[in-house]
């Protein structure tokens, strides 16, 4: 059994896997909402309270790991520690308090590992992959089943919520500002502007978007997704039937009530920028990609 701990900007997650015919199969998935992006101060430092919050969660994860006896343990962080100026201080504090070695992924590494993990469920060979995290968004353009271009942008569902939203769920005007900001970052990104009819989503925001769509429109599409035009319907519902939308979000993704609409605003901006027609989500992503990458590095194969 292998353990992967993902220190994200919004949530921290411990997943236990077994390899079955070379493919990772989840045995346990434990998620804790830490909201580390909310503990970043004006100097872009993760505060002492934020560091202690991460340590508290990791200690609980460590207790679980000590009880199950995982064969190997891999710990990584994404924008949660990549986008702060005191990264090494945080990594050292975690090492001292929990005995865990944390690898902080670069934006390009995260994007490629997203693709490496999502590839297990990818049934198209050309398109655009997006991973909307709490503190960053990764893009990967793939052709003929191979990653071609990558990009990591400093916008995520939680940091844009913290920046633009005053209450729990954004107002239509706040969501408009989020979309405009996301669109401006996409315009300035060092990423080829090519149409991609197929948009493939990785991560909790994208999966929650599928669950919300099924709940709102009484469907059972699951991760097979929906037309990208539906993203506009979510936004219109926020203005025209806010009560219905919030009720559906509570049923579909209660732990993402505050971050789901900011995340979907990013998704809509991506779909508009690259003229995407269809959207689907992957059950796999950076955690599976990281596990397989590490095992391949040790043995030469997964």
C-alpha positions in Angstrom: 0.0 0.0 0.0 1.2 3.5 -0.9 0.3 6.8 0.7 0.1 10.2 -1.0 -0.4 13.4 0.9 -1.4 16.5 -1.1 -1.0 19.9 0.6 -3.3 22.1 -1.4 -4.2 25.8 -1.0 -7.8 24.9 -0.1 -7.8 21.3 1.1 -5.2 18.8 2.3 -5.7 15.2 1.4 -4.4 11.8 2.4 -5.0 8.9 -0.1 -4.0 5.3 0.3 -3.5 3.3 -2.9 -2.9 -0.3 -4.0 -1.5 -0.9 -7.5 -3.7 -3.3 -9.4 -2.1 -4.3 -12.8 0.0 -1.2 -12.6 -3.0 1.1 -12.0 -3.5 3.0 -8.7 -6.7 2.0 -6.9 -7.9 4.1 -3.9 -8.2 2.3 -0.6 -8.8 5.4 1.6 -9.4 9.0 0.8 -9.3 11.5 3.7 -9.8 15.2 3.1 -9.3 18.1 5.5 -10.3 21.7 4.6 -7.3 23.7 5.7 -7.8 26.9 3.6 -4.1 27.7 3.6 -4.5 30.4 1.0 -6.5 32.3 3.6 -3.4 32.5 5.9 -1.2 34.3 3.4 -0.3 37.8 4.6 0.4 41.0 2.5 4.1 40.0 2.3 3.0 36.7 0.7 4.2 34.7 3.7 2.2 31.8 5.1 1.5 33.0 8.6 2.5 31.2 11.8 -1.2 30.2 12.2 -1.3 28.9 8.7 1.8 26.8 9.3 0.3 25.4 12.5 -2.9 24.6 10.7 -1.0 22.6 8.1 0.9 20.8 10.9 -2.3 20.0 12.8 -3.8 18.3 9.7 -0.5 16.5 8.9 -0.2 15.1 12.4 -3.7 13.6 12.1 -2.7 12.1 8.7 0.5 10.7 10.3 -1.6 8.9 13.0 -3.6 7.3 10.3 -0.5 6.3 8.4 1.2 4.9 11.5 -1.9 2.6 12.0 -2.0 1.2 8.5 1.7 0.6 7.8 1.9 2.0 4.3 4.8 0.6 2.3 5.9 4.1 1.0 4.8 7.6 1.7 5.0 10.6 -0.7 4.2 14.2 0.4 3.9 17.1 -2.0 2.6 20.7 -2.1 1.4 22.8 -5.0 0.5 26.5 -5.0 -0.1 26.3 -1.3 3.7 26.5 -0.6 4.9 27.4 -4.1 3.4 30.8 -4.1 4.7 32.0 -0.7 8.0 33.6 0.1 8.7 31.5 3.2 8.5 28.1 1.5 11.6 26.7 3.1 10.5 27.9 6.5 7.3 26.0 6.2 8.9 22.8 4.8 11.4 22.8 7.7 8.6 23.4 10.3 6.7 20.4 8.9 9.8 18.3 8.9 10.5 19.2 12.5 6.9 18.7 13.8 5.8 15.7 11.7 8.9 14.0 10.3 7.6 14.4 6.8 9.6 15.5 3.8 7.6 17.8 1.5 8.4 18.2 -2.2 7.1 21.5 -3.5 6.1 21.1 -7.2 6.7 23.8 -9.8 3.8 24.9 -11.9 5.1 23.0 -14.9 5.6 19.8 -12.8 2.1 20.1 -11.4 0.6 20.5 -14.9 2.5 17.5 -16.3 1.7 15.3 -13.3 -2.0 16.3 -13.7 -1.8 15.1 -17.3 0.1 11.9 -16.3 -2.6 11.1 -13.8 -5.6 12.1 -15.9 -4.2 10.0 -18.8 -5.6 6.9 -17.1 -9.1 8.0 -17.8 -8.6 10.1 -20.9 -10.5 8.8 -23.9 -9.6 11.5 -26.4 -6.2 12.2 -27.9 -6.4 16.0 -28.6 -7.7 18.8 -26.4 -7.0 21.1 -23.4 -6.7 20.0 -19.8 -7.3 22.3 -16.9 -6.7 21.9 -13.2 -8.4 24.5 -11.1 -6.9 24.3 -7.6 -7.3 26.6 -4.6 -4.3 28.8 -5.4 -3.4 28.1 -9.0 -4.7 26.9 -12.4 -2.7 24.6 -14.7 -3.3 24.2 -18.4 -2.0 21.4 -20.6 -2.6 21.2 -24.3 -2.3 17.6 -25.6 -2.1 16.3 -29.1 -2.0 12.7 -30.3 -2.1 11.6 -26.6 1.0 13.6 -25.7 1.4 16.8 -23.6 2.6 19.6 -25.7 2.3 23.0 -24.0 1.9 23.7 -20.2 1.1 26.8 -18.2 0.5 27.6 -14.5 -1.4 30.7 -13.5 -1.7 32.2 -10.0 -5.4 32.1 -9.8 -7.5 29.5 -8.0 -11.0 29.0 -6.5 -9.9 30.0 -3.0 -7.5 32.9 -3.6 -10.0 34.5 -5.9 -12.8 34.0 -3.4 -10.6 35.7 -0.8 -9.8 38.5 -3.1 -13.2 39.3 -4.6 -16.0 37.9 -2.4 -17.3 39.4 0.8 -20.0 36.9 1.8 -20.2 33.1 1.4 -21.5 32.9 -2.2 -20.4 35.6 -4.6 -22.9 38.2 -6.0 -23.3 38.4 -9.8 -21.1 41.6 -9.7 -18.4 39.8 -7.8 -18.5 36.8 -10.1 -18.2 39.2 -13.1 -15.0 40.7 -11.6 -13.6 37.2 -11.0 -14.3 36.2 -14.7 -12.7 39.4 -15.9 -9.6 38.9 -13.8 -9.3 35.3 -14.9 -9.7 36.4 -18.6 -7.0 39.0 -18.2 -4.5 36.4 -16.8 -5.4 34.1 -19.7 -4.8 36.8 -22.3 -1.4 37.5 -20.9 -0.4 33.9 -20.4 2.6 32.4 -22.3 0.4 29.7 -23.8 -0.6 29.2 -27.5 -4.0 30.6 -28.4 -5.4 27.7 -30.3 -9.0 26.4 -30.3 -9.6 23.2 -28.3 -13.1 21.7 -28.8 -12.6 19.4 -25.9 -11.9 20.7 -22.4 -10.9 18.1 -19.8 -11.0 19.0 -16.1 -8.9 17.7 -13.2 -9.4 18.3 -9.5 -12.2 18.9 -7.0 -13.6 22.1 -8.6 -14.1 20.3 -12.0 -15.6 17.2 -10.4 -17.9 19.4 -8.3 -19.0 21.2 -11.4 -20.2 17.9 -12.9 -22.1 17.1 -9.7 -23.7 20.5 -9.7 -24.8 20.1 -13.3 -26.4 16.8 -12.6 -28.2 18.2 -9.6 -29.5 21.3 -11.3 -30.6 19.6 -14.5 -31.7 16.2 -13.1 -29.1 14.3 -15.1 -26.7 11.5 -14.3 -23.8 12.4 -16.7 -21.3 12.2 -13.9 -17.7 12.9 -15.0 -18.8 12.7 -18.7 -19.7 16.3 -18.2 -21.7 18.8 -20.3 -21.6 21.4 -23.0 -19.5 24.4 -22.1 -22.5 26.6 -22.8 -23.9 25.3 -19.5 -21.3 27.3 -17.6 -23.2 30.5 -18.7 -26.4 28.9 -17.2 -24.7 28.5 -13.8 -23.8 32.2 -13.9 -27.3 33.3 -15.0 -28.9 31.2 -12.2 -26.8 33.2 -9.7 -28.6 36.3 -10.8 -32.0 34.9 -11.7 -32.6 32.1 -9.2 -29.9 32.4 -6.5 -31.9 30.3 -4.1 -32.1 27.3 -6.5 -28.4 27.5 -7.3 -27.3 27.6 -3.7 -29.6 24.7 -2.8 -28.1 22.7 -5.6 -24.5 23.5 -4.5 -25.3 22.5 -0.9 -26.5 19.1 -2.2 -23.8 18.6 -4.8 -20.7 20.0 -3.0 -21.4 21.4 0.4 -17.7 21.6 1.3 -17.1 23.9 -1.7 -20.0 26.2 -1.2 -17.8 29.3 -1.0 -15.3 28.3 -3.7 -17.3 26.5 -6.3 -18.7 29.6 -8.2 -15.3 31.3 -8.3 -13.8 28.1 -9.6 -16.5 27.7 -12.3 -15.9 31.3 -13.3 -12.3 30.4 -14.0 -13.5 27.3 -15.9 -15.8 29.5 -18.0 -13.0 32.0 -18.8 -10.8 29.1 -20.0 -13.6 27.6 -22.1 -14.3 31.1 -23.7 -10.6 31.8 -24.3 -10.0 28.6 -26.2 -13.4 28.3 -27.7 -14.1 24.9 -26.1 -17.4 23.1 -26.9 -17.5 20.1 -24.5 -16.3 19.6 -20.9 -15.6 16.4 -19.0 -13.8 15.7 -15.7 -11.3 13.1 -14.7 -11.5 11.0 -11.5 -7.7 11.0 -11.5 -5.2 13.8 -11.4 -2.0 15.1 -9.8 -2.0 12.6 -6.9 -2.1 9.6 -9.1 0.3 11.2 -11.5 2.8 12.0 -8.7 2.5 8.4 -7.3 3.2 6.8 -10.6 6.0 9.2 -11.4 7.8 8.5 -8.1 7.4 4.7 -8.5 8.6 4.9 -12.1 11.6 6.8 -10.9 12.5 4.1 -8.4 11.8 1.0 -10.4 11.9 2.1 -14.0 8.2 1.2 -14.4 5.0 1.7 -12.4 
